[in-house]
């Protein structure tokens, strides 16, 4: 296949690679946030319940007991509902986008050995996989995309592998 024949496919692989790159980083950013808030929604009410209990035990107003009871109920409910489930779901989505990104990079490198029909089928298959990942995940807030963009632009994903297979940061 000539370079001009494959330029449309290569451009599409490049777009999918960048889309996967941004999607993976966006979902990782969302997972970090969900993990933090998932822990905070259990820890902070438990801490409040503990503080309220200490106040009641030291002779302060018994109304602090009601505060402690409500805070304890919130902490228990959060722990029971599994506050880390959302973070795990977001991390799984990020991992799927990352795996797809690596597959796209490999397939792009191997395009020179394929004919036009094989590349067409490959690009359509990879696009279908990307769309399936998108369809199976909930949307995340734009602030996570903005965080991902800043990290990607800063070069966080730029690295090279040396002859011994060791990863090193891109210069």
C-alpha positions in Angstrom: 0.0 0.0 0.0 1.3 3.4 -0.8 1.7 6.2 1.8 -1.2 8.2 0.2 -3.5 5.2 0.2 -3.0 4.7 3.9 -2.9 8.3 5.1 -6.6 8.4 5.9 -6.3 5.2 8.0 -3.1 6.4 9.7 -4.8 9.7 10.5 -7.7 7.8 12.0 -5.4 5.7 14.1 -3.7 8.8 15.3 -7.1 10.3 16.3 -8.1 7.1 18.1 -4.8 7.0 19.9 -5.2 10.6 21.1 -8.8 10.0 22.0 -7.9 6.9 24.0 -5.0 8.8 25.6 -7.2 11.6 26.8 -10.1 9.3 27.8 -7.7 7.1 29.8 -6.2 10.0 31.6 -9.6 11.6 32.2 -11.0 8.4 33.8 -7.8 8.0 35.9 -8.3 11.6 37.2 -12.0 10.9 37.9 -11.0 7.6 39.7 -8.5 9.4 41.9 -11.2 12.0 42.9 -13.9 9.3 43.5 -11.4 7.3 45.6 -10.6 10.4 47.7 -14.3 11.4 48.2 -15.3 7.8 48.7 -13.0 7.5 51.7 -13.8 11.0 52.9 -17.6 10.2 53.0 -16.8 7.4 55.5 -13.9 8.9 57.4 -15.3 12.5 58.1 -18.7 11.4 59.5 -16.9 8.7 61.6 -14.6 11.4 62.9 -17.5 13.6 63.7 -19.3 10.8 65.5 -16.2 10.1 67.6 -15.8 13.8 68.5 -19.4 14.1 69.4 -19.1 11.0 71.6 -16.1 12.4 73.4 -18.0 15.7 74.0 -20.9 13.8 75.6 -18.5 11.6 77.6 -16.8 14.7 79.0 -20.0 16.2 80.3 -21.0 18.5 77.4 -24.5 18.8 76.2 -26.3 15.5 75.4 -27.4 17.0 72.1 -24.0 16.1 70.9 -25.2 12.5 71.1 -27.7 13.2 68.4 -25.0 14.6 66.2 -22.8 11.5 66.9 -25.7 9.2 66.0 -26.5 10.9 62.7 -22.8 11.1 61.8 -22.3 7.4 62.7 -25.3 6.4 60.6 -23.9 8.4 57.6 -20.5 6.7 58.0 -22.1 3.2 58.4 -24.3 3.7 55.4 -21.4 4.9 53.2 -19.3 2.0 54.3 -22.1 -0.5 53.6 -22.9 0.9 50.2 -19.3 0.5 49.1 -18.0 4.0 48.6 -15.1 2.6 46.5 -17.2 1.0 43.8 -17.4 4.1 41.7 -13.6 4.6 41.8 -13.1 1.0 40.7 -15.5 1.4 37.8 -13.7 4.6 36.7 -10.3 2.9 37.1 -11.5 -0.1 35.0 -12.6 2.3 32.2 -9.2 4.0 32.3 -7.5 0.7 32.1 -9.5 -0.4 29.1 -8.7 2.9 27.3 -5.0 2.4 28.2 -5.0 -1.1 26.8 -6.7 0.1 23.6 -4.2 3.0 23.3 -1.3 0.5 23.4 -3.1 -1.8 20.9 -3.6 1.2 18.5 0.1 2.2 18.8 1.2 -1.4 18.0 -1.2 -1.8 15.1 -0.2 1.5 13.6 3.5 0.4 13.7 2.4 -2.9 12.0 0.4 -1.2 9.2 3.3 -1.4 6.7 2.8 -5.1 6.5 -0.9 -5.0 5.7 -2.9 -4.3 2.7 -5.6 -1.7 2.4 -8.5 -4.1 3.2 -6.8 -5.4 6.3 -6.1 -1.9 7.6 -9.7 -0.8 6.8 -11.0 -3.8 8.8 -8.5 -3.1 11.6 -9.4 0.6 11.9 -13.1 -0.2 11.9 -12.6 -2.8 14.6 -10.5 -0.5 16.8 -13.1 2.3 16.4 -15.8 -0.2 17.3 -13.9 -1.2 20.5 -13.4 2.4 21.4 -17.1 3.1 20.9 -18.0 0.1 23.0 -15.8 1.3 25.9 -17.4 4.8 25.6 -20.9 3.3 25.6 -20.3 1.2 28.6 -19.1 4.0 30.9 -20.7 6.9 32.6 -19.7 10.3 31.6 -17.3 12.2 33.8 -17.2 15.9 34.6 -15.3 18.3 32.4 -13.0 19.2 35.2 -11.4 15.8 35.0 -10.8 16.2 31.3 -9.2 19.6 32.1 -6.9 17.9 34.6 -6.0 15.2 32.2 -5.3 17.8 29.5 -2.9 19.6 31.8 -1.1 16.4 32.7 -0.8 15.2 29.1 0.4 18.6 27.9 3.0 18.7 30.7 4.5 15.5 29.2 3.5 13.0 31.9 2.9 10.3 29.3 6.0 11.0 27.2 8.7 8.5 27.8 11.1 6.2 25.8 12.2 2.7 26.4 16.0 2.2 26.2 17.8 -0.8 24.8 17.5 -2.8 28.0 13.8 -2.3 28.1 13.9 0.3 30.9 11.5 3.2 30.9 12.9 6.7 31.0 11.3 10.1 30.8 11.4 11.8 27.5 14.0 14.6 27.2 
